[in-house]
């Protein structure tokens, strides 16, 4: 899995959780 995709997913999760 490309880092760009992982970063995007983690960023979206952070936005949802906070």
mmCIF file as gemmi writes it, N, C-alpha and C atoms, coordinates in Angstrom:
data_model
loop_
_atom_site.group_PDB
_atom_site.id
_atom_site.type_symbol
_atom_site.label_atom_id
_atom_site.label_alt_id
_atom_site.label_comp_id
_atom_site.label_asym_id
_atom_site.label_entity_id
_atom_site.label_seq_id
_atom_site.pdbx_PDB_ins_code
_atom_site.Cartn_x
_atom_site.Cartn_y
_atom_site.Cartn_z
_atom_site.occupancy
_atom_site.B_iso_or_equiv
_atom_site.pdbx_formal_charge
_atom_site.auth_seq_id
_atom_site.auth_asym_id
_atom_site.pdbx_PDB_model_num
ATOM 1 N N . UNK Axp A 1 ? 0.855 -1.21 0 1 0 ? 1 A 1
ATOM 2 C CA . UNK Axp A 1 ? 0 0 0 1 0 ? 1 A 1
ATOM 3 C C . UNK Axp A 1 ? 0.884 1.251 0 1 0 ? 1 A 1
ATOM 4 N N . UNK Axp A 2 ? 0.697 2.124 -0.979 1 0 ? 2 A 1
ATOM 5 C CA . UNK Axp A 2 ? 1.488 3.353 -1.068 1 0 ? 2 A 1
ATOM 6 C C . UNK Axp A 2 ? 1.295 4.246 0.153 1 0 ? 2 A 1
ATOM 7 N N . UNK Axp A 3 ? 2.37 4.914 0.544 1 0 ? 3 A 1
ATOM 8 C CA . UNK Axp A 3 ? 2.298 5.781 1.725 1 0 ? 3 A 1
ATOM 9 C C . UNK Axp A 3 ? 1.269 6.89 1.534 1 0 ? 3 A 1
ATOM 10 N N . UNK Axp A 4 ? 1.137 7.369 0.304 1 0 ? 4 A 1
ATOM 11 C CA . UNK Axp A 4 ? 0.191 8.46 0.039 1 0 ? 4 A 1
ATOM 12 C C . UNK Axp A 4 ? -1.229 8.042 0.415 1 0 ? 4 A 1
ATOM 13 N N . UNK Axp A 5 ? -1.584 6.795 0.096 1 0 ? 5 A 1
ATOM 14 C CA . UNK Axp A 5 ? -2.927 6.314 0.418 1 0 ? 5 A 1
ATOM 15 C C . UNK Axp A 5 ? -3.09 6.173 1.927 1 0 ? 5 A 1
ATOM 16 N N . UNK Axp A 6 ? -2.08 5.598 2.573 1 0 ? 6 A 1
ATOM 17 C CA . UNK Axp A 6 ? -2.145 5.438 4.03 1 0 ? 6 A 1
ATOM 18 C C . UNK Axp A 6 ? -2.293 6.791 4.706 1 0 ? 6 A 1
ATOM 19 N N . UNK Axp A 7 ? -1.526 7.788 4.239 1 0 ? 7 A 1
ATOM 20 C CA . UNK Axp A 7 ? -1.579 9.124 4.832 1 0 ? 7 A 1
ATOM 21 C C . UNK Axp A 7 ? -2.969 9.716 4.648 1 0 ? 7 A 1
ATOM 22 N N . UNK Axp A 8 ? -3.563 9.503 3.482 1 0 ? 8 A 1
ATOM 23 C CA . UNK Axp A 8 ? -4.898 10.031 3.205 1 0 ? 8 A 1
ATOM 24 C C . UNK Axp A 8 ? -5.932 9.386 4.115 1 0 ? 8 A 1
ATOM 25 N N . UNK Axp A 9 ? -5.858 8.074 4.257 1 0 ? 9 A 1
ATOM 26 C CA . UNK Axp A 9 ? -6.806 7.354 5.113 1 0 ? 9 A 1
ATOM 27 C C . UNK Axp A 9 ? -6.673 7.806 6.563 1 0 ? 9 A 1
ATOM 28 N N . UNK Axp A 10 ? -5.433 7.878 7.051 1 0 ? 10 A 1
ATOM 29 C CA . UNK Axp A 10 ? -5.212 8.297 8.435 1 0 ? 10 A 1
ATOM 30 C C . UNK Axp A 10 ? -5.684 9.727 8.641 1 0 ? 10 A 1
ATOM 31 N N . UNK Axp A 11 ? -5.465 10.565 7.659 1 0 ? 11 A 1
ATOM 32 C CA . UNK Axp A 11 ? -5.904 11.957 7.758 1 0 ? 11 A 1
ATOM 33 C C . UNK Axp A 11 ? -7.422 12.043 7.852 1 0 ? 11 A 1
ATOM 34 N N . UNK Axp A 12 ? -8.112 11.243 7.062 1 0 ? 12 A 1
ATOM 35 C CA . UNK Axp A 12 ? -9.58 11.26 7.099 1 0 ? 12 A 1
ATOM 36 C C . UNK Axp A 12 ? -10.088 10.734 8.438 1 0 ? 12 A 1
ATOM 37 N N . UNK Axp A 13 ? -9.466 9.672 8.941 1 0 ? 13 A 1
ATOM 38 C CA . UNK Axp A 13 ? -9.874 9.129 10.236 1 0 ? 13 A 1
ATOM 39 C C . UNK Axp A 13 ? -9.679 10.168 11.332 1 0 ? 13 A 1
ATOM 40 N N . UNK Axp A 14 ? -8.545 10.864 11.297 1 0 ? 14 A 1
ATOM 41 C CA . UNK Axp A 14 ? -8.261 11.891 12.295 1 0 ? 14 A 1
ATOM 42 C C . UNK Axp A 14 ? -9.324 12.982 12.23 1 0 ? 14 A 1
ATOM 43 N N . UNK Axp A 15 ? -9.725 13.352 11.024 1 0 ? 15 A 1
ATOM 44 C CA . UNK Axp A 15 ? -10.745 14.391 10.866 1 0 ? 15 A 1
ATOM 45 C C . UNK Axp A 15 ? -12.085 13.93 11.443 1 0 ? 15 A 1
ATOM 46 N N . UNK Axp A 16 ? -12.412 12.672 11.253 1 0 ? 16 A 1
ATOM 47 C CA . UNK Axp A 16 ? -13.68 12.136 11.756 1 0 ? 16 A 1
ATOM 48 C C . UNK Axp A 16 ? -13.653 12.006 13.279 1 0 ? 16 A 1
ATOM 49 N N . UNK Axp A 17 ? -12.535 11.504 13.804 1 0 ? 17 A 1
ATOM 50 C CA . UNK Axp A 17 ? -12.457 11.243 15.241 1 0 ? 17 A 1
ATOM 51 C C . UNK Axp A 17 ? -12.337 12.501 16.081 1 0 ? 17 A 1
ATOM 52 N N . UNK Axp A 18 ? -11.762 13.552 15.517 1 0 ? 18 A 1
ATOM 53 C CA . UNK Axp A 18 ? -11.559 14.75 16.354 1 0 ? 18 A 1
ATOM 54 C C . UNK Axp A 18 ? -12.584 15.812 16.09 1 0 ? 18 A 1
